[in-house]
Amino acid sequence: MTNGRGRRALPSGLRSAASLPTRALPPSVWQTPQSLAEAELPSLLTIYKDLHTHPELSTHEERSSAIVAKELKLAGCEVTEHVGKYEKPGATCFGVIGVMKNGAGPTVLVRTDLDALPVHEETGVPYASTVTTKSDDGKDVPVMHACGHDIHMSTFIGTAGALANLKDKWHGTIIFVGQPAEETVGGARALLKDGLYTRWPKPDYALALHDDAEIETGKIGVAEGYVYANVDSVDVTVRGIGGHGAYPHKTKDPIVLSAEMINAWQTIASRENNPIDPLVITVGSIHGGTKHNIIPDEVKMQLTVRTYKKEVRDKVLAAIDSIAKGCAIAAGLPPDKMPEVHVRQDESVPATYNNPELTRRVTAALKVALGSDKIIAKDPTMGAEDFCEYSLPDHSVPAFMFNVGAVDADKVAESKKTGVPLPSLHSSKFAPVPEPTIRTALIGMTSAVLDLMKK
C-alpha cells in the first residue's frame, strides 16, 4: 500500500507495537530500519514465496522484472524497464532501473539479481518450484531459485519501501538496479553497455548483498578486498591422429595427450604460481572417442580458471596455452595438429573487490543496526559474481557486497558437530529460512544506505 506521495505506507498497527510515547511524534522519531522491517515482512514474505514458486532462467526474467518494477513504482521511484543490451542481436534484456531522488547529495547504487537456475528443486517447502521450461538450446529443464535471488529481490523491494519512508534521514539519489543474467555473468555488462552510468547518474558507491548457505540467520558476514574470483571459461581442442586401439604405435592418441595436459596444468598452481596468490584450474568436461577400440582424432575439454589478481590471471591463461602446445610437440604432432585454446570472453568475469574503506564504514553501520555480535568475518571464496562490473575495471566506483545468513542456527551447529556439509548455494536442497533472512538483510541494506547518505 502507498500513501499520497506514492510511498509504501506504514501499517497503522505499528504505532502501538512500537511503544511510542503518549505525545505525538514526527515519523522520523518512530520510523527506523528495524520497525519498518517488521512492518514490511508480511508482504515481503508473500512476494518471496511467489518469486520462489515462479523462477525464471537467465535472460528470461520477464515476470520477475515486472514484479520488481511494479514495487519500485509503489515506493515512488522513477522506473525504466527493459534496460540492457546483450551481445546477441535481438535478445530482450529485462533490466529494471528505479531512481529515488531526495535533493542534493551522494548517489548510491543498490543492486539485486533476478534470475534462477536450471535445477530440480528438492527442498520440500510448500512453495517449492515445479517450473520446467525450454533452455536456450531447446532442452526441457527444471528451474529453481537455488541461489537465493528471490531473497535478494524481496529485500531489494523492502529496502526501497523503507527508504521511501525515511526520506527525512537521507539526501541524494538512489539508483535501484534489478539485474538479469547474473548466473551467466552477462547482465551487469549488458546494463553498463546500455548506458547505466551515462543515462543515469554514475554512483559514488555501489552496494549489494548475497544470502549465505553457511551462516546462521540473524548474522551478516563481511570481508575486505577480493571476495570473489576472476572467472575464465576455457575451451581446449586436442588433436591427434586416430586409428585402431590395437595399434597405438600407428596413431597419436589425443586421449593420452589430454591426460598429460591435465596433469601438467596442475603444476601451474604448484610450481609456477606464488603460493599466497589463490588459483584454481578445474577441468569440468572432457569428451573424446566413440568406441572401446578406436583411438579418436580429437578430444574436447572445458576448463574453469579462478584467480584474484589480473597479473596472475594473465600468466595462468598463457601457461595453459603453452603447456598444451608443449605436450603436443613432445608427442610428435605436426604444426597443423597443435591444440586450440580458446578463452570465452562471453563467460569471463573479473574479481569482485570490496573497497576496504567503504567496507569498514558500512560494517560499522551494520554493527550499530544489528549488534556487533551479529557481524562476523567471512573468508573470500573462489566463486564468482558479476557485481564486480559496477565498480568498473579500475575500481573507481567503491563497491561493497555483504553476506546474509540464511540457515537455521541449529542446523549450522549440527553441521559443525557432525562434519556433514549443509546444502550449498546451487544445491537442489538449499532452502533459506525466509523471514529472519529477509529481516536481517533489509535492516542491513537500509542501514548501509542511510549511513552513506545521512544528513
C-alpha positions as CSV (number, residue, x, y, z in Angstrom):
1,M,0.0,0.0,0.0
2,T,1.1,3.5,-0.6
3,N,0.5,6.9,0.9
4,G,-0.4,10.1,-1.1
5,R,3.2,10.6,-2.2
6,G,3.5,7.2,-3.8
7,R,5.5,5.6,-1.0
8,R,4.8,2.3,0.7
9,A,2.7,3.3,3.7
10,L,3.5,2.1,7.2
11,P,0.7,-0.1,8.6
12,S,-1.4,1.7,11.2
13,G,-0.9,-1.0,13.8
14,L,2.8,-0.3,14.0
15,R,2.4,2.7,16.2
16,S,1.0,0.8,19.2
17,A,3.5,-2.1,18.6
18,A,6.4,0.4,18.7
19,S,5.6,1.5,22.3
20,L,5.5,5.2,21.4
21,P,5.4,7.9,24.0
22,T,2.0,9.4,24.6
23,R,2.7,12.7,22.9
24,A,2.6,12.7,19.1
25,L,5.9,12.3,17.4
26,P,7.0,13.0,13.8
27,P,7.7,10.0,11.7
28,S,11.5,10.5,11.9
29,V,11.4,9.6,15.6
30,W,9.5,6.3,15.4
31,Q,10.4,5.0,12.0
32,T,13.6,3.0,11.9
33,P,15.0,0.3,9.7
34,Q,14.1,-2.2,12.4
35,S,10.5,-1.1,12.8
36,L,10.0,-0.8,9.0
37,A,11.4,-4.3,8.5
38,E,8.8,-5.7,10.9
39,A,6.1,-3.7,9.1
40,E,7.2,-4.8,5.7
41,L,7.8,-8.5,6.5
42,P,4.3,-10.0,5.9
43,S,4.0,-8.5,2.4
44,L,7.7,-9.3,1.6
45,L,7.2,-13.0,2.6
46,T,4.2,-13.2,0.2
47,I,6.4,-11.7,-2.6
48,Y,9.3,-14.0,-1.7
49,K,7.1,-17.2,-1.9
50,D,5.6,-16.0,-5.2
51,L,9.0,-15.4,-6.7
52,H,10.3,-18.7,-5.4
53,T,7.4,-20.6,-6.9
54,H,7.8,-18.9,-10.3
55,P,11.6,-18.8,-11.1
56,E,12.9,-17.7,-14.5
57,L,16.2,-18.6,-16.2
58,S,18.8,-16.1,-17.1
59,T,17.8,-13.7,-19.9
60,H,14.1,-14.8,-19.4
61,E,13.2,-12.8,-16.3
62,E,10.1,-11.2,-17.7
63,R,7.7,-11.9,-14.8
64,S,10.3,-11.3,-12.1
65,S,11.4,-8.0,-13.6
66,A,7.8,-6.8,-13.9
67,I,7.2,-7.5,-10.2
68,V,10.3,-5.6,-9.2
69,A,9.3,-2.7,-11.5
70,K,5.8,-2.5,-10.0
71,E,7.1,-2.5,-6.4
72,L,9.7,0.2,-7.2
73,K,7.0,2.4,-8.7
74,L,4.9,1.8,-5.5
75,A,7.8,3.1,-3.5
76,G,7.9,6.3,-5.5
77,C,10.7,5.5,-7.9
78,E,11.0,6.7,-11.5
79,V,11.2,3.3,-13.2
80,T,12.7,2.3,-16.6
81,E,12.2,-1.3,-17.8
82,H,13.9,-3.4,-20.5
83,V,17.3,-1.8,-19.8
84,G,20.3,-3.6,-21.2
85,K,22.0,-4.7,-24.4
86,Y,23.2,-8.2,-24.9
87,E,25.8,-9.2,-27.4
88,K,23.2,-11.5,-29.1
89,P,21.3,-9.3,-31.6
90,G,17.6,-9.0,-30.9
91,A,17.7,-10.5,-27.4
92,T,15.4,-8.8,-24.9
93,C,17.1,-7.6,-21.7
94,F,14.9,-7.4,-18.6
95,G,16.9,-4.9,-16.6
96,V,15.0,-2.6,-14.3
97,I,16.3,0.8,-13.1
98,G,14.5,2.7,-10.4
99,V,15.5,6.2,-9.3
100,M,14.6,7.7,-6.0
101,K,15.6,11.3,-5.6
102,N,15.7,13.3,-2.4
103,G,17.6,16.6,-3.0
104,A,21.3,17.1,-3.5
105,G,23.7,14.6,-2.1
106,P,25.6,11.4,-2.9
107,T,24.4,8.8,-5.4
108,V,24.2,5.2,-4.2
109,L,23.6,2.2,-6.4
110,V,21.7,-0.8,-4.8
111,R,21.6,-3.9,-6.9
112,T,19.6,-7.1,-6.9
113,D,19.8,-10.0,-9.3
114,L,16.7,-11.6,-10.9
115,D,17.5,-14.9,-12.4
116,A,17.2,-18.6,-11.3
117,L,19.0,-21.8,-12.2
118,P,18.2,-25.0,-14.2
119,V,17.9,-27.1,-11.1
120,H,15.2,-29.5,-10.0
121,E,14.0,-28.4,-6.6
122,E,14.1,-31.0,-3.7
123,T,13.6,-28.7,-0.7
124,G,10.2,-30.0,0.3
125,V,8.9,-26.5,1.2
126,P,5.2,-25.9,0.4
127,Y,6.1,-23.1,-2.1
128,A,8.7,-25.2,-4.0
129,S,9.1,-24.6,-7.7
130,T,7.6,-27.1,-10.1
131,V,8.5,-25.0,-13.1
132,T,10.0,-26.5,-16.3
133,T,10.9,-24.6,-19.4
134,K,13.0,-24.7,-22.5
135,S,16.6,-23.8,-22.2
136,D,18.3,-21.7,-24.9
137,D,19.5,-24.8,-26.6
138,G,15.9,-26.2,-26.8
139,K,16.1,-28.7,-23.9
140,D,13.4,-29.2,-21.3
141,V,14.9,-28.1,-17.9
142,P,13.6,-27.6,-14.4
143,V,14.0,-24.2,-12.8
144,M,14.7,-23.2,-9.2
145,H,15.9,-20.3,-7.2
146,A,18.8,-22.3,-5.8
147,C,21.0,-19.3,-5.2
148,G,18.6,-17.1,-3.2
149,H,17.9,-14.4,-5.8
150,D,14.3,-14.4,-4.6
151,I,15.6,-13.4,-1.2
152,H,17.6,-10.7,-2.8
153,M,14.6,-9.3,-4.8
154,S,12.3,-9.4,-1.7
155,T,15.0,-7.5,0.3
156,F,15.5,-5.0,-2.5
157,I,11.8,-4.3,-2.7
158,G,11.6,-3.9,1.1
159,T,14.7,-1.6,1.1
160,A,13.1,0.7,-1.5
161,G,9.9,0.9,0.6
162,A,11.8,1.6,3.8
163,L,13.9,4.3,2.3
164,A,10.8,6.0,0.9
165,N,9.5,6.2,4.4
166,L,12.8,7.5,5.8
167,K,13.4,10.5,3.4
168,D,13.9,12.8,6.3
169,K,17.0,10.8,7.3
170,W,18.9,10.9,4.0
171,H,19.6,13.1,0.9
172,G,20.8,12.4,-2.6
173,T,19.9,9.9,-5.3
174,I,19.4,6.1,-5.0
175,I,19.7,4.0,-8.2
176,F,17.9,0.7,-7.7
177,V,19.2,-1.8,-10.2
178,G,17.2,-5.0,-11.0
179,Q,19.8,-7.0,-12.9
180,P,19.1,-10.0,-15.1
181,A,21.5,-12.8,-16.1
182,E,23.8,-12.8,-13.1
183,E,24.2,-16.6,-13.3
184,T,25.5,-16.3,-16.8
185,V,27.6,-13.3,-15.9
186,G,26.3,-11.1,-18.7
187,G,23.6,-9.0,-17.0
188,A,25.7,-6.3,-15.4
189,R,27.8,-5.8,-18.5
190,A,24.6,-5.5,-20.6
191,L,23.3,-2.7,-18.3
192,L,26.5,-0.8,-18.5
193,K,26.6,-1.2,-22.3
194,D,23.1,0.4,-22.4
195,G,24.3,3.5,-20.6
196,L,23.8,2.7,-16.9
197,Y,26.4,5.3,-15.9
198,T,25.5,7.8,-18.6
199,R,21.7,7.7,-18.9
200,W,21.6,7.7,-15.1
201,P,23.9,9.3,-12.5
202,K,27.2,7.5,-12.0
203,P,27.2,6.3,-8.4
204,D,29.5,7.4,-5.6
205,Y,29.0,3.9,-4.1
206,A,27.6,0.5,-5.1
207,L,26.1,-1.9,-2.7
208,A,24.7,-5.5,-2.9
209,L,24.1,-8.4,-0.7
210,H,24.0,-12.2,-1.1
211,D,22.4,-14.8,1.1
212,D,24.8,-17.3,2.6
213,A,24.3,-21.1,2.9
214,E,26.8,-21.4,5.8
215,I,26.0,-18.5,8.1
216,E,23.1,-18.7,10.6
217,T,20.2,-16.3,10.2
218,G,20.4,-13.0,12.0
219,K,24.1,-12.7,11.2
220,I,26.0,-10.9,8.4
221,G,29.4,-11.9,7.0
222,V,31.8,-9.2,5.7
223,A,35.3,-9.2,4.1
224,E,37.6,-6.6,2.7
225,G,39.4,-6.7,-0.6
226,Y,39.0,-9.6,-3.0
227,V,35.9,-11.6,-2.1
228,Y,35.0,-13.4,-5.3
229,A,37.3,-14.6,-8.1
230,N,38.1,-13.8,-11.7
231,V,36.5,-16.5,-13.7
232,D,37.5,-17.7,-17.1
233,S,35.9,-20.4,-19.2
234,V,38.4,-22.1,-21.4
235,D,37.7,-24.4,-24.3
236,V,40.5,-26.7,-25.4
237,T,40.5,-28.9,-28.5
238,V,43.2,-31.5,-28.5
239,R,44.0,-33.0,-31.9
240,G,45.6,-36.4,-32.7
241,I,45.9,-39.0,-35.4
242,G,43.3,-41.7,-34.8
243,G,43.3,-45.4,-35.6
244,H,42.8,-48.9,-34.2
245,G,43.1,-49.3,-30.5
246,A,45.2,-52.4,-31.0
247,Y,47.8,-50.5,-32.9
248,P,48.5,-47.3,-30.9
249,H,52.0,-47.0,-32.3
250,K,50.4,-46.1,-35.6
251,T,48.5,-43.2,-34.0
252,K,48.9,-40.0,-32.0
253,D,46.4,-40.6,-29.2
254,P,44.7,-37.4,-28.1
255,I,43.2,-39.0,-25.0
256,V,46.6,-39.9,-23.6
257,L,47.8,-36.4,-24.6
258,S,44.8,-34.8,-22.9
259,A,45.6,-36.7,-19.7
260,E,49.2,-35.4,-19.8
261,M,47.9,-31.8,-20.3
262,I,45.5,-32.1,-17.3
263,N,48.3,-33.3,-15.0
264,A,50.8,-30.7,-16.3
265,W,48.2,-27.8,-15.9
266,Q,48.1,-28.6,-12.1
267,T,51.8,-27.7,-11.9
268,I,50.9,-24.1,-12.8
269,A,49.4,-23.8,-9.3
270,S,52.1,-25.9,-7.5
271,R,55.2,-24.7,-9.3
272,E,54.6,-21.6,-11.4
273,N,52.3,-19.5,-9.1
274,N,53.1,-17.7,-5.9
275,P,51.5,-20.0,-3.2
276,I,49.9,-17.0,-1.5
277,D,48.0,-16.0,-4.7
278,P,44.8,-18.1,-5.0
279,L,44.5,-20.2,-8.1
280,V,42.1,-23.0,-9.2
281,I,42.3,-24.8,-12.5
282,T,39.4,-27.3,-12.9
283,V,38.7,-29.5,-16.0
284,G,34.9,-29.8,-15.8
285,S,34.3,-31.6,-19.1
286,I,36.2,-34.0,-21.3
287,H,34.8,-35.7,-24.4
288,G,36.5,-37.9,-27.0
289,G,36.1,-41.1,-28.8
290,T,33.1,-43.3,-29.8
291,K,34.1,-46.9,-29.1
292,H,36.4,-49.1,-26.9
293,N,38.8,-50.0,-29.7
294,I,39.0,-46.8,-31.6
295,I,41.6,-44.1,-30.9
296,P,39.9,-40.8,-31.9
297,D,41.2,-37.9,-33.9
298,E,40.1,-35.3,-31.4
299,V,39.3,-34.6,-27.7
300,K,37.4,-31.5,-26.4
301,M,37.8,-30.2,-22.8
302,Q,36.2,-27.4,-20.9
303,L,38.1,-25.7,-18.0
304,T,37.2,-23.1,-15.4
305,V,40.1,-21.0,-14.1
306,R,39.8,-18.9,-10.9
307,T,42.2,-16.2,-9.8
308,Y,42.1,-12.9,-8.0
309,K,44.9,-10.7,-9.4
310,K,44.9,-9.6,-13.1
311,E,48.6,-10.4,-13.4
312,V,48.0,-13.9,-12.1
313,R,45.1,-14.4,-14.4
314,D,47.1,-13.4,-17.5
315,K,50.0,-15.6,-16.5
316,V,47.8,-18.6,-15.9
317,L,45.9,-18.4,-19.2
318,A,49.2,-18.0,-21.1
319,A,50.6,-21.1,-19.2
320,I,47.6,-23.2,-20.1
321,D,48.1,-22.5,-23.8
322,S,51.9,-23.0,-23.7
323,I,51.7,-26.3,-21.8
324,A,49.1,-27.7,-24.2
325,K,51.2,-26.9,-27.1
326,G,54.4,-28.2,-25.4
327,C,52.7,-31.5,-24.7
328,A,51.6,-31.8,-28.3
329,I,55.1,-31.0,-29.6
330,A,56.6,-33.6,-27.2
331,A,54.1,-36.1,-28.6
332,G,55.4,-35.5,-32.1
333,L,52.3,-33.8,-33.5
334,P,52.9,-31.6,-36.6
335,P,52.2,-27.9,-36.6
336,D,48.8,-28.3,-38.2
337,K,47.7,-30.6,-35.3
338,M,48.5,-28.2,-32.5
339,P,45.8,-27.9,-29.8
340,E,43.5,-24.9,-29.8
341,V,43.0,-23.0,-26.5
342,H,40.1,-20.5,-26.6
343,V,39.2,-18.2,-23.6
344,R,35.4,-17.5,-23.8
345,Q,35.0,-13.7,-23.3
346,D,31.3,-14.1,-23.0
347,E,31.7,-16.3,-19.9
348,S,34.5,-14.4,-18.2
349,V,34.1,-12.1,-15.3
350,P,36.6,-10.0,-13.2
351,A,37.1,-10.5,-9.5
352,T,34.8,-8.8,-7.0
353,Y,36.7,-6.3,-4.8
354,N,35.2,-4.9,-1.7
355,N,36.6,-1.4,-1.2
356,P,38.3,-1.5,2.2
357,E,37.4,2.0,3.3
358,L,33.7,1.5,2.2
359,T,33.7,-2.0,3.8
360,R,34.8,-0.6,7.2
361,R,32.4,2.3,7.1
362,V,29.4,0.1,6.2
363,T,30.4,-2.6,8.7
364,A,30.4,-0.1,11.5
365,A,26.8,0.9,10.5
366,L,25.8,-2.7,10.4
367,K,27.1,-3.3,13.9
368,V,25.1,-0.3,15.2
369,A,21.9,-1.6,13.4
370,L,22.2,-5.3,14.3
371,G,24.7,-5.5,17.1
372,S,28.4,-6.1,17.0
373,D,28.0,-9.8,17.8
374,K,25.9,-10.3,14.6
375,I,28.6,-9.1,12.2
376,I,31.2,-11.7,11.5
377,A,34.3,-12.0,9.3
378,K,33.8,-14.1,6.2
379,D,36.6,-15.7,4.2
380,P,36.8,-14.9,0.5
381,T,35.8,-17.6,-1.9
382,M,36.7,-18.7,-5.5
383,G,33.1,-18.3,-6.5
384,A,32.1,-15.6,-8.9
385,E,29.8,-12.5,-9.0
386,D,29.3,-10.0,-11.8
387,F,28.6,-7.3,-9.2
388,C,32.3,-6.6,-9.8
389,E,31.3,-4.9,-13.1
390,Y,29.7,-1.9,-11.3
391,S,33.0,-0.8,-9.7
392,L,34.5,-0.7,-13.3
393,P,37.9,-2.2,-14.2
394,D,39.8,0.5,-12.3
395,H,37.6,0.1,-9.2
396,S,36.8,3.9,-9.5
397,V,33.3,3.2,-8.1
398,P,33.8,1.9,-4.5
399,A,31.7,-1.2,-4.1
400,F,30.7,-3.5,-1.2
401,M,28.8,-6.8,-1.1
402,F,28.0,-8.4,2.2
403,N,26.6,-11.9,3.0
404,V,23.4,-12.5,5.0
405,G,23.0,-15.7,6.9
406,A,20.1,-17.9,5.6
407,V,20.4,-21.1,7.6
408,D,18.8,-22.2,10.9
409,A,21.2,-21.9,13.8
410,D,20.6,-25.4,15.0
411,K,21.4,-26.8,11.5
412,V,24.7,-24.8,11.4
413,A,25.6,-26.2,14.9
414,E,24.7,-29.7,13.8
415,S,26.8,-29.4,10.7
416,K,29.8,-28.2,12.7
417,K,29.4,-31.1,15.2
418,T,28.9,-33.9,12.7
419,G,31.1,-32.6,9.8
420,V,28.2,-33.2,7.4
421,P,28.1,-30.2,5.0
422,L,25.0,-28.0,4.7
423,P,23.3,-27.8,1.3
424,S,25.3,-25.2,-0.7
425,L,24.2,-22.5,-3.0
426,H,23.1,-24.1,-6.3
427,S,22.0,-27.2,-4.5
428,S,18.6,-28.7,-5.2
429,K,18.1,-28.9,-1.4
430,F,19.1,-25.3,-0.5
431,A,16.2,-23.6,1.2
432,P,16.9,-20.3,3.1
433,V,14.8,-19.5,6.1
434,P,12.9,-16.6,4.6
435,E,11.6,-14.5,7.5
436,P,14.8,-13.9,9.6
437,T,16.9,-13.8,6.4
438,I,14.8,-11.0,4.8
439,R,14.5,-9.2,8.1
440,T,18.3,-9.1,8.7
441,A,19.0,-8.3,5.0
442,L,16.5,-5.4,4.9
443,I,17.8,-3.8,8.2
444,G,21.4,-4.2,6.9
445,M,20.9,-2.8,3.5
446,T,18.7,0.1,4.6
447,S,21.1,1.0,7.4
448,A,24.0,0.9,4.9
449,V,22.3,3.3,2.5
450,L,21.3,5.6,5.4
451,D,24.9,5.8,6.6
452,L,26.3,6.7,3.2
453,M,23.5,9.3,2.6
454,K,22.8,10.6,6.0
455,K,22.0,14.3,6.5
